[in-house]
Amino acid sequence: MGHNEADEPSITQPSIYRMIRALPTMRQRYAEKLIAEGTISKTQNEAMVADYRQALDEGRVVYPPAPARSAT
């Protein structure tokens, strides 16, 4: 049976999406790795997250746009 691309996957596959939501995000996993290896501290991680969220709330650009490509 096919599916409609407009279908919400958490509605059509609730069990799988419940399991996915229970997993840590990639950002959380990477931060845990960096903390474990001593690259950053837990405090630094929390500060970076807070700074990023504040930038989003203020409408600041959080990542510079990609340079335009020249048509060749």
mmCIF file of the N, C-alpha and C atoms, coordinates in Angstrom:
data_MODEL
# 
_entry.id   MODEL 
# 
loop_
_atom_site.group_PDB 
_atom_site.id 
_atom_site.type_symbol 
_atom_site.label_atom_id 
_atom_site.label_alt_id 
_atom_site.label_comp_id 
_atom_site.label_asym_id 
_atom_site.label_entity_id 
_atom_site.label_seq_id 
_atom_site.pdbx_PDB_ins_code 
_atom_site.Cartn_x 
_atom_site.Cartn_y 
_atom_site.Cartn_z 
_atom_site.occupancy 
_atom_site.B_iso_or_equiv 
_atom_site.pdbx_formal_charge 
_atom_site.auth_seq_id 
_atom_site.auth_comp_id 
_atom_site.auth_asym_id 
_atom_site.auth_atom_id 
_atom_site.pdbx_PDB_model_num 
ATOM 1   N N  . MET A 1 1  ? 0.844  -1.182 0.000   1.00 0.00 ? 1  MET A N  1 
ATOM 2   C CA . MET A 1 1  ? 0.000  0.000  0.000   1.00 0.00 ? 1  MET A CA 1 
ATOM 3   C C  . MET A 1 1  ? 0.885  1.239  0.000   1.00 0.00 ? 1  MET A C  1 
ATOM 4   N N  . GLY A 1 2  ? 0.567  2.212  -0.791  1.00 0.00 ? 2  GLY A N  1 
ATOM 5   C CA . GLY A 1 2  ? 1.317  3.453  -0.856  1.00 0.00 ? 2  GLY A CA 1 
ATOM 6   C C  . GLY A 1 2  ? 0.969  4.375  0.303   1.00 0.00 ? 2  GLY A C  1 
ATOM 7   N N  . HIS A 1 3  ? 1.598  5.510  0.304   1.00 0.00 ? 3  HIS A N  1 
ATOM 8   C CA . HIS A 1 3  ? 1.293  6.496  1.335   1.00 0.00 ? 3  HIS A CA 1 
ATOM 9   C C  . HIS A 1 3  ? 1.292  7.886  0.710   1.00 0.00 ? 3  HIS A C  1 
ATOM 10  N N  . ASN A 1 4  ? 0.675  8.788  1.402   1.00 0.00 ? 4  ASN A N  1 
ATOM 11  C CA . ASN A 1 4  ? 0.605  10.167 0.953   1.00 0.00 ? 4  ASN A CA 1 
ATOM 12  C C  . ASN A 1 4  ? 1.745  10.924 1.618   1.00 0.00 ? 4  ASN A C  1 
ATOM 13  N N  . GLU A 1 5  ? 2.520  11.680 0.867   1.00 0.00 ? 5  GLU A N  1 
ATOM 14  C CA . GLU A 1 5  ? 3.646  12.425 1.431   1.00 0.00 ? 5  GLU A CA 1 
ATOM 15  C C  . GLU A 1 5  ? 3.195  13.441 2.472   1.00 0.00 ? 5  GLU A C  1 
ATOM 16  N N  . ALA A 1 6  ? 1.931  13.821 2.447   1.00 0.00 ? 6  ALA A N  1 
ATOM 17  C CA . ALA A 1 6  ? 1.420  14.783 3.420   1.00 0.00 ? 6  ALA A CA 1 
ATOM 18  C C  . ALA A 1 6  ? 1.064  14.103 4.746   1.00 0.00 ? 6  ALA A C  1 
ATOM 19  N N  . ASP A 1 7  ? 1.079  12.774 4.785   1.00 0.00 ? 7  ASP A N  1 
ATOM 20  C CA . ASP A 1 7  ? 0.775  12.059 6.032   1.00 0.00 ? 7  ASP A CA 1 
ATOM 21  C C  . ASP A 1 7  ? 1.799  12.402 7.098   1.00 0.00 ? 7  ASP A C  1 
ATOM 22  N N  . GLU A 1 8  ? 1.353  12.581 8.307   1.00 0.00 ? 8  GLU A N  1 
ATOM 23  C CA . GLU A 1 8  ? 2.241  12.819 9.443   1.00 0.00 ? 8  GLU A CA 1 
ATOM 24  C C  . GLU A 1 8  ? 2.755  11.456 9.901   1.00 0.00 ? 8  GLU A C  1 
ATOM 25  N N  . PRO A 1 9  ? 4.079  11.201 9.800   1.00 0.00 ? 9  PRO A N  1 
ATOM 26  C CA . PRO A 1 9  ? 4.591  9.874  10.130  1.00 0.00 ? 9  PRO A CA 1 
ATOM 27  C C  . PRO A 1 9  ? 4.347  9.457  11.577  1.00 0.00 ? 9  PRO A C  1 
ATOM 28  N N  . SER A 1 10 ? 4.289  10.411 12.499  1.00 0.00 ? 10 SER A N  1 
ATOM 29  C CA . SER A 1 10 ? 4.041  10.018 13.888  1.00 0.00 ? 10 SER A CA 1 
ATOM 30  C C  . SER A 1 10 ? 2.608  9.538  14.083  1.00 0.00 ? 10 SER A C  1 
ATOM 31  N N  . ILE A 1 11 ? 1.732  9.852  13.153  1.00 0.00 ? 11 ILE A N  1 
ATOM 32  C CA . ILE A 1 11 ? 0.349  9.355  13.203  1.00 0.00 ? 11 ILE A CA 1 
ATOM 33  C C  . ILE A 1 11 ? 0.263  7.993  12.515  1.00 0.00 ? 11 ILE A C  1 
ATOM 34  N N  . THR A 1 12 ? 0.942  7.875  11.363  1.00 0.00 ? 12 THR A N  1 
ATOM 35  C CA . THR A 1 12 ? 0.851  6.623  10.614  1.00 0.00 ? 12 THR A CA 1 
ATOM 36  C C  . THR A 1 12 ? 1.755  5.524  11.174  1.00 0.00 ? 12 THR A C  1 
ATOM 37  N N  . GLN A 1 13 ? 2.800  5.888  11.907  1.00 0.00 ? 13 GLN A N  1 
ATOM 38  C CA . GLN A 1 13 ? 3.732  4.923  12.512  1.00 0.00 ? 13 GLN A CA 1 
ATOM 39  C C  . GLN A 1 13 ? 4.003  5.307  13.972  1.00 0.00 ? 13 GLN A C  1 
ATOM 40  N N  . PRO A 1 14 ? 2.996  5.307  14.829  1.00 0.00 ? 14 PRO A N  1 
ATOM 41  C CA . PRO A 1 14 ? 3.180  5.832  16.188  1.00 0.00 ? 14 PRO A CA 1 
ATOM 42  C C  . PRO A 1 14 ? 4.210  5.078  17.028  1.00 0.00 ? 14 PRO A C  1 
ATOM 43  N N  . SER A 1 15 ? 4.296  3.770  16.900  1.00 0.00 ? 15 SER A N  1 
ATOM 44  C CA . SER A 1 15 ? 5.245  3.002  17.721  1.00 0.00 ? 15 SER A CA 1 
ATOM 45  C C  . SER A 1 15 ? 6.684  3.374  17.411  1.00 0.00 ? 15 SER A C  1 
ATOM 46  N N  . ILE A 1 16 ? 7.011  3.461  16.141  1.00 0.00 ? 16 ILE A N  1 
ATOM 47  C CA . ILE A 1 16 ? 8.377  3.797  15.735  1.00 0.00 ? 16 ILE A CA 1 
ATOM 48  C C  . ILE A 1 16 ? 8.734  5.208  16.181  1.00 0.00 ? 16 ILE A C  1 
ATOM 49  N N  . TYR A 1 17 ? 7.822  6.142  16.006  1.00 0.00 ? 17 TYR A N  1 
ATOM 50  C CA . TYR A 1 17 ? 8.123  7.524  16.358  1.00 0.00 ? 17 TYR A CA 1 
ATOM 51  C C  . TYR A 1 17 ? 8.174  7.750  17.863  1.00 0.00 ? 17 TYR A C  1 
ATOM 52  N N  . ARG A 1 18 ? 7.472  6.935  18.630  1.00 0.00 ? 18 ARG A N  1 
ATOM 53  C CA . ARG A 1 18 ? 7.618  6.984  20.093  1.00 0.00 ? 18 ARG A CA 1 
ATOM 54  C C  . ARG A 1 18 ? 9.036  6.569  20.477  1.00 0.00 ? 18 ARG A C  1 
ATOM 55  N N  . MET A 1 19 ? 9.538  5.514  19.844  1.00 0.00 ? 19 MET A N  1 
ATOM 56  C CA . MET A 1 19 ? 10.906 5.047  20.115  1.00 0.00 ? 19 MET A CA 1 
ATOM 57  C C  . MET A 1 19 ? 11.923 6.109  19.691  1.00 0.00 ? 19 MET A C  1 
ATOM 58  N N  . ILE A 1 20 ? 11.718 6.728  18.549  1.00 0.00 ? 20 ILE A N  1 
ATOM 59  C CA . ILE A 1 20 ? 12.641 7.753  18.053  1.00 0.00 ? 20 ILE A CA 1 
ATOM 60  C C  . ILE A 1 20 ? 12.679 8.943  19.006  1.00 0.00 ? 20 ILE A C  1 
ATOM 61  N N  . ARG A 1 21 ? 11.503 9.402  19.461  1.00 0.00 ? 21 ARG A N  1 
ATOM 62  C CA . ARG A 1 21 ? 11.453 10.557 20.370  1.00 0.00 ? 21 ARG A CA 1 
ATOM 63  C C  . ARG A 1 21 ? 12.140 10.269 21.702  1.00 0.00 ? 21 ARG A C  1 
ATOM 64  N N  . ALA A 1 22 ? 12.208 8.990  22.097  1.00 0.00 ? 22 ALA A N  1 
ATOM 65  C CA . ALA A 1 22 ? 12.841 8.627  23.366  1.00 0.00 ? 22 ALA A CA 1 
ATOM 66  C C  . ALA A 1 22 ? 14.373 8.664  23.276  1.00 0.00 ? 22 ALA A C  1 
ATOM 67  N N  . LEU A 1 23 ? 14.919 8.678  22.069  1.00 0.00 ? 23 LEU A N  1 
ATOM 68  C CA . LEU A 1 23 ? 16.368 8.692  21.887  1.00 0.00 ? 23 LEU A CA 1 
ATOM 69  C C  . LEU A 1 23 ? 16.925 10.103 22.065  1.00 0.00 ? 23 LEU A C  1 
ATOM 70  N N  . PRO A 1 24 ? 18.178 10.213 22.523  1.00 0.00 ? 24 PRO A N  1 
ATOM 71  C CA . PRO A 1 24 ? 18.791 11.547 22.578  1.00 0.00 ? 24 PRO A CA 1 
ATOM 72  C C  . PRO A 1 24 ? 19.030 12.054 21.152  1.00 0.00 ? 24 PRO A C  1 
ATOM 73  N N  . THR A 1 25 ? 18.985 13.371 21.001  1.00 0.00 ? 25 THR A N  1 
ATOM 74  C CA . THR A 1 25 ? 19.230 13.957 19.681  1.00 0.00 ? 25 THR A CA 1 
ATOM 75  C C  . THR A 1 25 ? 20.706 13.814 19.323  1.00 0.00 ? 25 THR A C  1 
ATOM 76  N N  . MET A 1 26 ? 21.029 14.030 18.063  1.00 0.00 ? 26 MET A N  1 
ATOM 77  C CA . MET A 1 26 ? 22.431 13.969 17.639  1.00 0.00 ? 26 MET A CA 1 
ATOM 78  C C  . MET A 1 26 ? 23.245 15.052 18.347  1.00 0.00 ? 26 MET A C  1 
ATOM 79  N N  . ARG A 1 27 ? 22.654 16.233 18.548  1.00 0.00 ? 27 ARG A N  1 
ATOM 80  C CA . ARG A 1 27 ? 23.357 17.289 19.268  1.00 0.00 ? 27 ARG A CA 1 
ATOM 81  C C  . ARG A 1 27 ? 23.671 16.845 20.684  1.00 0.00 ? 27 ARG A C  1 
ATOM 82  N N  . GLN A 1 28 ? 22.711 16.215 21.345  1.00 0.00 ? 28 GLN A N  1 
ATOM 83  C CA . GLN A 1 28 ? 22.937 15.734 22.704  1.00 0.00 ? 28 GLN A CA 1 
ATOM 84  C C  . GLN A 1 28 ? 24.018 14.651 22.736  1.00 0.00 ? 28 GLN A C  1 
ATOM 85  N N  . ARG A 1 29 ? 23.969 13.745 21.784  1.00 0.00 ? 29 ARG A N  1 
ATOM 86  C CA . ARG A 1 29 ? 24.964 12.663 21.744  1.00 0.00 ? 29 ARG A CA 1 
ATOM 87  C C  . ARG A 1 29 ? 26.367 13.214 21.503  1.00 0.00 ? 29 ARG A C  1 
ATOM 88  N N  . TYR A 1 30 ? 26.487 14.177 20.584  1.00 0.00 ? 30 TYR A N  1 
ATOM 89  C CA . TYR A 1 30 ? 27.793 14.748 20.281  1.00 0.00 ? 30 TYR A CA 1 
ATOM 90  C C  . TYR A 1 30 ? 28.317 15.538 21.478  1.00 0.00 ? 30 TYR A C  1 
ATOM 91  N N  . ALA A 1 31 ? 27.433 16.297 22.126  1.00 0.00 ? 31 ALA A N  1 
ATOM 92  C CA . ALA A 1 31 ? 27.846 17.059 23.313  1.00 0.00 ? 31 ALA A CA 1 
ATOM 93  C C  . ALA A 1 31 ? 28.333 16.105 24.402  1.00 0.00 ? 31 ALA A C  1 
ATOM 94  N N  . GLU A 1 32 ? 27.616 15.003 24.612  1.00 0.00 ? 32 GLU A N  1 
ATOM 95  C CA . GLU A 1 32 ? 28.039 14.021 25.618  1.00 0.00 ? 32 GLU A CA 1 
ATOM 96  C C  . GLU A 1 32 ? 29.422 13.463 25.292  1.00 0.00 ? 32 GLU A C  1 
ATOM 97  N N  . LYS A 1 33 ? 29.676 13.206 24.007  1.00 0.00 ? 33 LYS A N  1 
ATOM 98  C CA . LYS A 1 33 ? 30.974 12.692 23.581  1.00 0.00 ? 33 LYS A CA 1 
ATOM 99  C C  . LYS A 1 33 ? 32.076 13.713 23.868  1.00 0.00 ? 33 LYS A C  1 
ATOM 100 N N  . LEU A 1 34 ? 31.830 14.977 23.505  1.00 0.00 ? 34 LEU A N  1 
ATOM 101 C CA . LEU A 1 34 ? 32.828 16.019 23.731  1.00 0.00 ? 34 LEU A CA 1 
ATOM 102 C C  . LEU A 1 34 ? 33.094 16.229 25.221  1.00 0.00 ? 34 LEU A C  1 
ATOM 103 N N  . ILE A 1 35 ? 32.055 16.158 26.026  1.00 0.00 ? 35 ILE A N  1 
ATOM 104 C CA . ILE A 1 35 ? 32.211 16.297 27.474  1.00 0.00 ? 35 ILE A CA 1 
ATOM 105 C C  . ILE A 1 35 ? 33.006 15.120 28.021  1.00 0.00 ? 35 ILE A C  1 
ATOM 106 N N  . ALA A 1 36 ? 32.682 13.914 27.575  1.00 0.00 ? 36 ALA A N  1 
ATOM 107 C CA . ALA A 1 36 ? 33.365 12.705 28.061  1.00 0.00 ? 36 ALA A CA 1 
ATOM 108 C C  . ALA A 1 36 ? 34.854 12.717 27.724  1.00 0.00 ? 36 ALA A C  1 
ATOM 109 N N  . GLU A 1 37 ? 35.214 13.251 26.558  1.00 0.00 ? 37 GLU A N  1 
ATOM 110 C CA . GLU A 1 37 ? 36.628 13.277 26.179  1.00 0.00 ? 37 GLU A CA 1 
ATOM 111 C C  . GLU A 1 37 ? 37.346 14.527 26.683  1.00 0.00 ? 37 GLU A C  1 
ATOM 112 N N  . GLY A 1 38 ? 36.612 15.417 27.375  1.00 0.00 ? 38 GLY A N  1 
ATOM 113 C CA . GLY A 1 38 ? 37.229 16.592 27.956  1.00 0.00 ? 38 GLY A CA 1 
ATOM 114 C C  . GLY A 1 38 ? 37.438 17.756 27.004  1.00 0.00 ? 38 GLY A C  1 
ATOM 115 N N  . THR A 1 39 ? 36.833 17.683 25.833  1.00 0.00 ? 39 THR A N  1 
ATOM 116 C CA . THR A 1 39 ? 36.971 18.755 24.856  1.00 0.00 ? 39 THR A CA 1 
ATOM 117 C C  . THR A 1 39 ? 36.232 20.008 25.310  1.00 0.00 ? 39 THR A C  1 
ATOM 118 N N  . ILE A 1 40 ? 35.048 19.823 25.875  1.00 0.00 ? 40 ILE A N  1 
ATOM 119 C CA . ILE A 1 40 ? 34.277 20.925 26.453  1.00 0.00 ? 40 ILE A CA 1 
ATOM 120 C C  . ILE A 1 40 ? 33.760 20.467 27.813  1.00 0.00 ? 40 ILE A C  1 
ATOM 121 N N  . SER A 1 41 ? 33.360 21.434 28.618  1.00 0.00 ? 41 SER A N  1 
ATOM 122 C CA . SER A 1 41 ? 32.757 21.099 29.911  1.00 0.00 ? 41 SER A CA 1 
ATOM 123 C C  . SER A 1 41 ? 31.237 21.122 29.769  1.00 0.00 ? 41 SER A C  1 
ATOM 124 N N  . LYS A 1 42 ? 30.565 20.562 30.750  1.00 0.00 ? 42 LYS A N  1 
ATOM 125 C CA . LYS A 1 42 ? 29.107 20.591 30.747  1.00 0.00 ? 42 LYS A CA 1 
ATOM 126 C C  . LYS A 1 42 ? 28.619 22.040 30.771  1.00 0.00 ? 42 LYS A C  1 
ATOM 127 N N  . THR A 1 43 ? 29.310 22.886 31.526  1.00 0.00 ? 43 THR A N  1 
ATOM 128 C CA . THR A 1 43 ? 28.945 24.299 31.607  1.00 0.00 ? 43 THR A CA 1 
ATOM 129 C C  . THR A 1 43 ? 29.100 24.981 30.249  1.00 0.00 ? 43 THR A C  1 
ATOM 130 N N  . GLN A 1 44 ? 30.191 24.681 29.533  1.00 0.00 ? 44 GLN A N  1 
ATOM 131 C CA . GLN A 1 44 ? 30.387 25.262 28.198  1.00 0.00 ? 44 GLN A CA 1 
ATOM 132 C C  . GLN A 1 44 ? 29.282 24.806 27.247  1.00 0.00 ? 44 GLN A C  1 
ATOM 133 N N  . ASN A 1 45 ? 28.914 23.538 27.319  1.00 0.00 ? 45 ASN A N  1 
ATOM 134 C CA . ASN A 1 45 ? 27.854 23.019 26.475  1.00 0.00 ? 45 ASN A CA 1 
ATOM 135 C C  . ASN A 1 45 ? 26.545 23.755 26.746  1.00 0.00 ? 45 ASN A C  1 
ATOM 136 N N  . GLU A 1 46 ? 26.206 23.900 28.010  1.00 0.00 ? 46 GLU A N  1 
ATOM 137 C CA . GLU A 1 46 ? 24.965 24.588 28.369  1.00 0.00 ? 46 GLU A CA 1 
ATOM 138 C C  . GLU A 1 46 ? 24.986 26.042 27.912  1.00 0.00 ? 46 GLU A C  1 
ATOM 139 N N  . ALA A 1 47 ? 26.135 26.685 28.000  1.00 0.00 ? 47 ALA A N  1 
ATOM 140 C CA . ALA A 1 47 ? 26.264 28.074 27.560  1.00 0.00 ? 47 ALA A CA 1 
ATOM 141 C C  . ALA A 1 47 ? 26.087 28.186 26.047  1.00 0.00 ? 47 ALA A C  1 
ATOM 142 N N  . MET A 1 48 ? 26.653 27.246 25.299  1.00 0.00 ? 48 MET A N  1 
ATOM 143 C CA . MET A 1 48 ? 26.514 27.271 23.842  1.00 0.00 ? 48 MET A CA 1 
ATOM 144 C C  . MET A 1 48 ? 25.052 27.096 23.436  1.00 0.00 ? 48 MET A C  1 
ATOM 145 N N  . VAL A 1 49 ? 24.355 26.184 24.103  1.00 0.00 ? 49 VAL A N  1 
ATOM 146 C CA . VAL A 1 49 ? 22.937 25.965 23.799  1.00 0.00 ? 49 VAL A CA 1 
ATOM 147 C C  . VAL A 1 49 ? 22.137 27.228 24.117  1.00 0.00 ? 49 VAL A C  1 
ATOM 148 N N  . ALA A 1 50 ? 22.393 27.827 25.270  1.00 0.00 ? 50 ALA A N  1 
ATOM 149 C CA . ALA A 1 50 ? 21.675 29.042 25.673  1.00 0.00 ? 50 ALA A CA 1 
ATOM 150 C C  . ALA A 1 50 ? 21.957 30.186 24.699  1.00 0.00 ? 50 ALA A C  1 
ATOM 151 N N  . ASP A 1 51 ? 23.219 30.355 24.289  1.00 0.00 ? 51 ASP A N  1 
ATOM 152 C CA . ASP A 1 51 ? 23.580 31.413 23.335  1.00 0.00 ? 51 ASP A CA 1 
ATOM 153 C C  . ASP A 1 51 ? 22.881 31.207 21.990  1.00 0.00 ? 51 ASP A C  1 
ATOM 154 N N  . TYR A 1 52 ? 22.839 29.961 21.538  1.00 0.00 ? 52 TYR A N  1 
ATOM 155 C CA . TYR A 1 52 ? 22.195 29.645 20.260  1.00 0.00 ? 52 TYR A CA 1 
ATOM 156 C C  . TYR A 1 52 ? 20.704 29.946 20.326  1.00 0.00 ? 52 TYR A C  1 
ATOM 157 N N  . ARG A 1 53 ? 20.069 29.506 21.390  1.00 0.00 ? 53 ARG A N  1 
ATOM 158 C CA . ARG A 1 53 ? 18.624 29.753 21.535  1.00 0.00 ? 53 ARG A CA 1 
ATOM 159 C C  . ARG A 1 53 ? 18.323 31.250 21.633  1.00 0.00 ? 53 ARG A C  1 
ATOM 160 N N  . GLN A 1 54 ? 19.175 31.985 22.343  1.00 0.00 ? 54 GLN A N  1 
ATOM 161 C CA . GLN A 1 54 ? 18.979 33.429 22.456  1.00 0.00 ? 54 GLN A CA 1 
ATOM 162 C C  . GLN A 1 54 ? 19.113 34.086 21.084  1.00 0.00 ? 54 GLN A C  1 
ATOM 163 N N  . ALA A 1 55 ? 20.103 33.647 20.306  1.00 0.00 ? 55 ALA A N  1 
ATOM 164 C CA . ALA A 1 55 ? 20.282 34.197 18.959  1.00 0.00 ? 55 ALA A CA 1 
ATOM 165 C C  . ALA A 1 55 ? 19.042 33.932 18.107  1.00 0.00 ? 55 ALA A C  1 
ATOM 166 N N  . LEU A 1 56 ? 18.486 32.735 18.198  1.00 0.00 ? 56 LEU A N  1 
ATOM 167 C CA . LEU A 1 56 ? 17.270 32.424 17.447  1.00 0.00 ? 56 LEU A CA 1 
ATOM 168 C C  . LEU A 1 56 ? 16.116 33.305 17.909  1.00 0.00 ? 56 LEU A C  1 
ATOM 169 N N  . ASP A 1 57 ? 15.959 33.444 19.215  1.00 0.00 ? 57 ASP A N  1 
ATOM 170 C CA . ASP A 1 57 ? 14.879 34.270 19.764  1.00 0.00 ? 57 ASP A CA 1 
ATOM 171 C C  . ASP A 1 57 ? 14.992 35.722 19.309  1.00 0.00 ? 57 ASP A C  1 
ATOM 172 N N  . GLU A 1 58 ? 16.224 36.207 19.165  1.00 0.00 ? 58 GLU A N  1 
ATOM 173 C CA . GLU A 1 58 ? 16.458 37.584 18.747  1.00 0.00 ? 58 GLU A CA 1 
ATOM 174 C C  . GLU A 1 58 ? 16.417 37.757 17.231  1.00 0.00 ? 58 GLU A C  1 
ATOM 175 N N  . GLY A 1 59 ? 16.294 36.661 16.507  1.00 0.00 ? 59 GLY A N  1 
ATOM 176 C CA . GLY A 1 59 ? 16.229 36.734 15.052  1.00 0.00 ? 59 GLY A CA 1 
ATOM 177 C C  . GLY A 1 59 ? 17.572 36.935 14.387  1.00 0.00 ? 59 GLY A C  1 
ATOM 178 N N  . ARG A 1 60 ? 18.671 36.678 15.125  1.00 0.00 ? 60 ARG A N  1 
ATOM 179 C CA . ARG A 1 60 ? 19.997 36.839 14.531  1.00 0.00 ? 60 ARG A CA 1 
ATOM 180 C C  . ARG A 1 60 ? 20.311 35.649 13.625  1.00 0.00 ? 60 ARG A C  1 
ATOM 181 N N  . VAL A 1 61 ? 21.158 35.875 12.656  1.00 0.00 ? 61 VAL A N  1 
ATOM 182 C CA . VAL A 1 61 ? 21.627 34.797 11.790  1.00 0.00 ? 61 VAL A CA 1 
ATOM 183 C C  . VAL A 1 61 ? 22.537 33.913 12.629  1.00 0.00 ? 61 VAL A C  1 
ATOM 184 N N  . VAL A 1 62 ? 22.218 32.626 12.713  1.00 0.00 ? 62 VAL A N  1 
ATOM 185 C CA . VAL A 1 62 ? 23.024 31.724 13.532  1.00 0.00 ? 62 VAL A CA 1 
ATOM 186 C C  . VAL A 1 62 ? 24.048 30.958 12.703  1.00 0.00 ? 62 VAL A C  1 
ATOM 187 N N  . TYR A 1 63 ? 23.903 31.009 11.410  1.00 0.00 ? 63 TYR A N  1 
ATOM 188 C CA . TYR A 1 63 ? 24.875 30.380 10.530  1.00 0.00 ? 63 TYR A CA 1 
ATOM 189 C C  . TYR A 1 63 ? 24.905 31.197 9.254   1.00 0.00 ? 63 TYR A C  1 
ATOM 190 N N  . PRO A 1 64 ? 26.086 31.613 8.822   1.00 0.00 ? 64 PRO A N  1 
ATOM 191 C CA . PRO A 1 64 ? 26.130 32.462 7.625   1.00 0.00 ? 64 PRO A CA 1 
ATOM 192 C C  . PRO A 1 64 ? 25.603 31.711 6.401   1.00 0.00 ? 64 PRO A C  1 
ATOM 193 N N  . PRO A 1 65 ? 24.924 32.418 5.511   1.00 0.00 ? 65 PRO A N  1 
ATOM 194 C CA . PRO A 1 65 ? 24.420 31.766 4.297   1.00 0.00 ? 65 PRO A CA 1 
ATOM 195 C C  . PRO A 1 65 ? 25.576 31.266 3.434   1.00 0.00 ? 65 PRO A C  1 
ATOM 196 N N  . ALA A 1 66 ? 25.307 30.235 2.685   1.00 0.00 ? 66 ALA A N  1 
ATOM 197 C CA . ALA A 1 66 ? 26.323 29.680 1.781   1.00 0.00 ? 66 ALA A CA 1 
ATOM 198 C C  . ALA A 1 66 ? 26.610 30.695 0.675   1.00 0.00 ? 66 ALA A C  1 
ATOM 199 N N  . PRO A 1 67 ? 27.879 30.768 0.251   1.00 0.00 ? 67 PRO A N  1 
ATOM 200 C CA . PRO A 1 67 ? 28.194 31.701 -0.845  1.00 0.00 ? 67 PRO A CA 1 
ATOM 201 C C  . PRO A 1 67 ? 27.482 31.272 -2.125  1.00 0.00 ? 67 PRO A C  1 
ATOM 202 N N  . ALA A 1 68 ? 27.129 32.251 -2.909  1.00 0.00 ? 68 ALA A N  1 
ATOM 203 C CA . ALA A 1 68 ? 26.463 31.967 -4.183  1.00 0.00 ? 68 ALA A CA 1 
ATOM 204 C C  . ALA A 1 68 ? 27.426 31.262 -5.117  1.00 0.00 ? 68 ALA A C  1 
ATOM 205 N N  . ARG A 1 69 ? 26.912 30.305 -5.840  1.00 0.00 ? 69 ARG A N  1 
ATOM 206 C CA . ARG A 1 69 ? 27.739 29.596 -6.814  1.00 0.00 ? 69 ARG A CA 1 
ATOM 207 C C  . ARG A 1 69 ? 27.696 30.320 -8.141  1.00 0.00 ? 69 ARG A C  1 
ATOM 208 N N  . SER A 1 70 ? 28.810 30.313 -8.834  1.00 0.00 ? 70 SER A N  1 
ATOM 209 C CA . SER A 1 70 ? 28.813 30.912 -10.163 1.00 0.00 ? 70 SER A CA 1 
ATOM 210 C C  . SER A 1 70 ? 28.389 29.857 -11.166 1.00 0.00 ? 70 SER A C  1 
ATOM 211 N N  . ALA A 1 71 ? 27.596 30.267 -12.106 1.00 0.00 ? 71 ALA A N  1 
ATOM 212 C CA . ALA A 1 71 ? 27.135 29.337 -13.150 1.00 0.00 ? 71 ALA A CA 1 
ATOM 213 C C  . ALA A 1 71 ? 28.243 29.191 -14.177 1.00 0.00 ? 71 ALA A C  1 
ATOM 214 N N  . THR A 1 72 ? 28.738 27.975 -14.339 1.00 0.00 ? 72 THR A N  1 
ATOM 215 C CA . THR A 1 72 ? 29.799 27.751 -15.332 1.00 0.00 ? 72 THR A CA 1 
ATOM 216 C C  . THR A 1 72 ? 29.382 26.763 -16.360 1.00 0.00 ? 72 THR A C  1 
# 
